[in-house]
Amino acid sequence: MNSRDALLTTQVEIDVPFHDCDPMQVVWHGNYARYFEVARCELLRLFDYDYDEMAASGFMWPIIDMRCKYIKPARFRQVIVVTAYLKEYENRIKIDYVISCKETGEKLTKGYSVQVAVSISDGEMQYVSPPALIEKLSKVLDA
């Protein structure tokens, strides 16, 4: 999970808040999905296809698969960098993630998510990404 063959990349910084941690001041495992979401939304905004634009185009994009591999714990008040890499978009959206410590650059967590287009009007899953995604993304990729 790295920048190799990534089509688009972005990063967000998160200062780990107290409410994300367990009594040992280690980030509770379920919060990593939320950190991925913050980076995913930032990545989608790069080509103007965040969740509001998805809905306006007639599609919802549920997560159908997600993986998270914990390498080292993130801790209270640690500044982490969440990097999102767009890897696929023709039939589904696949995004890889790497979470690292801002201060040391040490890799803490890696993972990915997969989303598919589902028509809002009839609930049908699309086996090819809809033109709205392709058009918006091509404007950025072709630039």
Secondary structure, DSSP 8 states (H G I E B T S, - for coil): --STT-SEEEEEEEE--GGGB-TTSBB-TTHHHHHHHHHHHHHHHHTT-SHHHHHHTTEE--EEEEEEEE-S--BTT-EEEEEEEEEE-SSSEEEEEEEEETTT--EEEEEEEEE--EETTT--B-SS--HHHHHHHHHHH--
